[in-house]
Amino acid sequence: MNGASREALAAAREALDALTDNTSVDAAKLAEELASVTALLDREVSLRRVLTDPAQPGEAKAELAGRLLSGQVGGETADLVSGTVRARWSRSRDLVDGLEELASTADLTAAQKSGSLDDVEDELFRFGRIVDSSPGLRSALTDRSATKAAKAELLRSLLGGRANPVTERLVVRLVTAPRGRSLEAGLDSLSKLAAARRDRMVAVVTSAVPLTDRQKQRLGAVLATVYGRQMHLNLDVDPEVLGGISVRVGDELIDGTIAERLEEATRRMAG
């Protein structure tokens, strides 16, 4: 997003945080209702264009949203959506993207309030690794000919009772309504949102053997010093790295594995 949409989303995030800071607000219910509004506006192109029409007064768009949602969702959700459409958006699709992010953030807030945010972060990461290593599963989850109900049932059979309910809801929504994203991109986006709940960055750490608790603490402290923010470590074990560790933070790769050093030596010899 850029320009007006970026400012509108920032304001919507602040409104969501203020709303969910209230202990009486059911963040999980709010997430479900925001997801339903997202689905509505994703289907109804003409409606979302009206709600983002820069020629229309913001108050008029907010009143329209309020009337449409009255009796369909709770008052908190209706007020949040009305405030969101009152702002100016550069593109109509940005509004839908923003509401989708708010829905995911509300679910992650529910996990944070219950003390299970770390579990959700780890489960999202592990699910991504499972998909990477299972072409058949990935094919089934991204098959355009399969119904949403069939995909949701498959995911519930895989995650039901084994993963946090928030993880299950987030993954089911992503798979059944990808909205043009790849499964990998969607999971990465969810991981970043989860990390942002505590103002943390995500470091994907690959090592030949599992790291000890002391090694994880030391690595986390070093990365926090380097990047100036608390770091959440997603840990992956890959015997093929031979030794050392590889750390990826966003697009930056810090590779200290023996395999990488051997490849570098080979390249120099060949040169």
C-alpha positions as CSV (number, residue, x, y, z in Angstrom):
1,M,0.0,0.0,0.0
2,N,1.1,3.6,-0.5
3,G,-0.1,7.1,0.2
4,A,-3.6,7.4,1.5
5,S,-4.1,3.7,2.0
6,R,-1.0,3.4,4.2
7,E,-2.3,6.2,6.4
8,A,-5.8,4.7,6.5
9,L,-4.5,1.3,7.5
10,A,-2.3,2.8,10.3
11,A,-5.3,4.5,11.7
12,A,-7.4,1.3,11.5
13,R,-4.7,-0.6,13.4
14,E,-4.7,2.0,16.1
15,A,-8.5,1.8,16.4
16,L,-8.3,-2.0,16.6
17,D,-5.7,-1.9,19.3
18,A,-7.7,0.6,21.3
19,L,-10.8,-1.6,20.9
20,T,-9.1,-4.8,21.9
21,D,-7.4,-3.2,24.9
22,N,-10.9,-3.3,26.4
23,T,-11.1,-6.5,28.4
24,S,-14.8,-6.8,27.7
25,V,-14.3,-7.1,23.9
26,D,-14.2,-10.6,22.5
27,A,-11.3,-10.4,20.1
28,A,-12.0,-13.9,18.6
29,K,-15.6,-12.9,17.8
30,L,-14.4,-9.6,16.4
31,A,-11.9,-11.5,14.2
32,E,-14.7,-13.7,12.9
33,E,-17.0,-10.8,12.1
34,L,-14.2,-8.8,10.4
35,A,-13.4,-11.9,8.3
36,S,-17.1,-12.0,7.2
37,V,-17.0,-8.4,6.2
38,T,-13.8,-9.0,4.3
39,A,-15.4,-11.9,2.4
40,L,-18.4,-9.7,1.6
41,L,-16.4,-6.8,0.2
42,D,-14.1,-9.2,-1.7
43,R,-17.2,-10.6,-3.5
44,E,-19.1,-7.3,-4.0
45,V,-16.8,-5.2,-6.1
46,S,-19.3,-2.5,-6.7
47,L,-20.0,-2.1,-3.0
48,R,-16.3,-1.7,-2.1
49,R,-15.9,0.8,-4.9
50,V,-18.7,2.9,-3.4
51,L,-17.2,2.6,0.1
52,T,-13.8,3.8,-1.3
53,D,-15.1,6.4,-3.7
54,P,-12.9,9.6,-3.0
55,A,-15.7,11.8,-4.4
56,Q,-18.1,10.7,-1.6
57,P,-17.9,12.3,1.9
58,G,-16.3,10.0,4.5
59,E,-19.3,10.4,6.8
60,A,-21.7,9.2,4.1
61,K,-19.6,6.1,3.4
62,A,-19.4,5.4,7.2
63,E,-23.2,5.7,7.5
64,L,-23.7,3.4,4.5
65,A,-21.4,0.8,6.1
66,G,-23.2,1.1,9.4
67,R,-26.6,0.5,7.8
68,L,-25.4,-2.5,5.8
69,L,-23.8,-4.2,8.8
70,S,-26.5,-3.3,11.4
71,G,-27.9,-6.6,12.8
72,Q,-25.3,-8.6,10.8
73,V,-22.3,-8.1,13.1
74,G,-21.7,-6.7,16.6
75,G,-21.6,-3.0,17.4
76,E,-17.8,-3.0,17.9
77,T,-17.3,-4.5,14.5
78,A,-19.7,-2.2,12.8
79,D,-18.1,0.9,14.4
80,L,-14.6,-0.3,13.5
81,V,-15.6,-0.9,9.8
82,S,-17.5,2.4,9.6
83,G,-14.4,4.2,10.9
84,T,-12.2,2.4,8.4
85,V,-14.3,3.3,5.4
86,R,-14.5,6.9,6.6
87,A,-10.8,7.2,5.8
88,R,-9.5,7.7,2.3
89,W,-8.1,4.6,0.4
90,S,-6.0,4.8,-2.7
91,R,-7.6,1.6,-4.2
92,S,-10.8,-0.2,-3.4
93,R,-8.9,-3.5,-3.0
94,D,-6.6,-1.9,-0.3
95,L,-9.7,-1.6,1.9
96,V,-10.3,-5.3,1.7
97,D,-6.6,-6.1,2.3
98,G,-6.7,-3.8,5.4
99,L,-9.9,-5.5,6.8
100,E,-8.3,-8.9,6.3
101,E,-5.3,-7.8,8.2
102,L,-7.4,-6.5,11.0
103,A,-9.3,-9.8,11.2
104,S,-6.0,-11.7,11.5
105,T,-4.6,-9.3,14.0
106,A,-7.8,-9.6,16.1
107,D,-7.4,-13.4,16.2
108,L,-3.7,-13.0,17.2
109,T,-4.7,-10.6,19.9
110,A,-7.1,-13.2,21.2
111,A,-4.1,-15.6,21.4
112,Q,-2.0,-13.0,23.1
113,K,-4.6,-12.4,25.7
114,S,-4.8,-16.1,26.4
115,G,-1.0,-16.4,26.7
116,S,-0.8,-18.7,23.6
117,L,0.7,-16.3,21.0
118,D,4.1,-18.1,21.1
119,D,2.3,-21.4,20.4
120,V,0.5,-19.8,17.4
121,E,3.7,-18.4,16.0
122,D,5.5,-21.7,16.3
123,E,2.5,-23.6,14.8
124,L,2.3,-21.3,11.8
125,F,6.0,-21.8,11.2
126,R,5.8,-25.6,11.5
127,F,2.7,-25.8,9.3
128,G,4.6,-24.0,6.6
129,R,7.5,-26.4,6.9
130,I,5.0,-29.4,6.6
131,V,3.5,-27.9,3.5
132,D,7.0,-27.3,2.0
133,S,7.9,-31.0,2.5
134,S,4.6,-32.4,1.3
135,P,3.9,-31.6,-2.3
136,G,0.7,-33.7,-2.2
137,L,-0.7,-31.7,0.7
138,R,0.2,-28.4,-0.9
139,S,-1.5,-29.5,-4.1
140,A,-4.7,-30.5,-2.2
141,L,-4.8,-27.2,-0.3
142,T,-4.3,-25.0,-3.4
143,D,-6.4,-27.1,-5.9
144,R,-8.8,-24.6,-7.5
145,S,-11.2,-27.3,-8.4
146,A,-11.6,-28.3,-4.7
147,T,-14.4,-26.7,-2.7
148,K,-13.8,-24.5,0.3
149,A,-15.6,-26.9,2.5
150,A,-13.4,-29.8,1.4
151,K,-10.2,-27.8,2.1
152,A,-11.5,-26.6,5.5
153,E,-12.4,-30.2,6.4
154,L,-8.9,-31.4,5.4
155,L,-7.3,-28.7,7.5
156,R,-9.5,-29.5,10.5
157,S,-8.6,-33.2,10.2
158,L,-4.9,-32.2,10.2
159,L,-5.0,-29.4,12.9
160,G,-8.1,-30.1,14.9
161,G,-7.1,-30.9,18.5
162,R,-3.4,-30.6,17.6
163,A,-3.0,-26.9,17.1
164,N,-4.3,-23.8,18.9
165,P,-7.8,-22.8,17.7
166,V,-6.4,-19.4,16.6
167,T,-3.9,-21.2,14.4
168,E,-6.6,-23.4,12.9
169,R,-8.8,-20.4,12.1
170,L,-6.0,-18.4,10.5
171,V,-4.9,-21.2,8.3
172,V,-8.4,-22.2,7.3
173,R,-9.2,-18.6,6.3
174,L,-5.9,-18.4,4.4
175,V,-6.5,-21.6,2.4
176,T,-10.2,-21.1,1.7
177,A,-9.8,-17.4,0.7
178,P,-6.3,-16.9,-0.6
179,R,-7.3,-13.8,-2.5
180,G,-4.5,-14.3,-5.1
181,R,-1.7,-15.0,-2.7
182,S,0.4,-18.2,-2.7
183,L,0.1,-20.3,0.4
184,E,3.7,-19.6,1.3
185,A,3.2,-15.8,1.0
186,G,0.1,-16.0,3.2
187,L,1.8,-17.9,5.9
188,D,4.7,-15.6,5.9
189,S,2.4,-12.6,6.2
190,L,0.6,-14.2,9.2
191,S,4.0,-14.9,10.9
192,K,5.0,-11.3,10.5
193,L,1.7,-10.1,12.0
194,A,2.1,-12.5,14.9
195,A,5.6,-11.1,15.6
196,A,4.4,-7.6,15.3
197,R,2.0,-8.2,18.2
198,R,5.0,-7.9,20.5
199,D,7.0,-5.6,18.3
200,R,9.2,-8.5,17.4
201,M,11.0,-9.5,14.2
202,V,11.1,-13.1,13.0
203,A,14.4,-14.9,12.5
204,V,14.3,-18.2,10.7
205,V,17.2,-20.2,12.1
206,T,18.4,-23.4,10.4
207,S,21.0,-25.6,12.1
208,A,22.3,-29.1,11.7
209,V,21.2,-30.1,15.2
210,P,18.7,-28.6,17.7
211,L,20.0,-25.6,19.5
212,T,20.2,-25.7,23.3
213,D,18.2,-23.3,25.4
214,R,21.4,-21.4,26.2
215,Q,22.3,-21.1,22.5
216,K,18.8,-19.9,21.7
217,Q,19.0,-17.3,24.4
218,R,22.4,-16.1,23.3
219,L,21.4,-16.0,19.6
220,G,18.2,-14.1,20.4
221,A,20.1,-11.5,22.5
222,V,22.7,-11.0,19.7
223,L,20.1,-10.6,17.0
224,A,18.1,-8.2,19.2
225,T,21.2,-6.1,19.6
226,V,22.0,-6.1,15.9
227,Y,18.4,-5.2,14.8
228,G,17.4,-3.1,17.7
229,R,14.2,-5.1,18.3
230,Q,13.1,-8.2,20.2
231,M,13.5,-11.3,18.0
232,H,11.3,-14.3,17.7
233,L,13.3,-17.4,16.6
234,N,11.6,-19.9,14.3
235,L,13.9,-23.0,14.6
236,D,14.4,-25.5,11.8
237,V,16.8,-28.5,11.8
238,D,18.4,-29.6,8.5
239,P,21.3,-32.1,8.7
240,E,22.4,-31.1,5.2
241,V,23.8,-27.8,6.5
242,L,26.5,-30.0,8.1
243,G,27.3,-27.6,11.0
244,G,26.9,-24.0,12.1
245,I,23.7,-22.1,11.6
246,S,21.9,-20.1,9.0
247,V,19.8,-17.1,10.0
248,R,17.3,-15.3,7.8
249,V,15.7,-12.1,8.9
250,G,13.3,-10.8,6.3
251,D,15.3,-10.7,3.0
252,E,18.7,-10.7,4.8
253,L,20.5,-14.0,5.1
254,I,23.3,-14.6,7.6
255,D,24.9,-17.9,6.7
256,G,27.5,-19.4,8.9
257,T,27.1,-23.1,7.9
258,I,29.9,-25.4,6.9
259,A,28.0,-26.2,3.7
260,E,28.0,-22.6,2.7
261,R,31.7,-22.3,3.5
262,L,32.5,-25.4,1.4
263,E,30.5,-24.0,-1.5
264,E,32.3,-20.7,-1.2
265,A,35.7,-22.5,-1.2
266,T,34.6,-24.5,-4.2
267,R,33.6,-21.4,-6.1
268,R,37.0,-19.8,-5.3
269,M,38.9,-22.8,-6.5
270,A,36.9,-22.9,-9.7
271,G,37.6,-19.3,-10.3
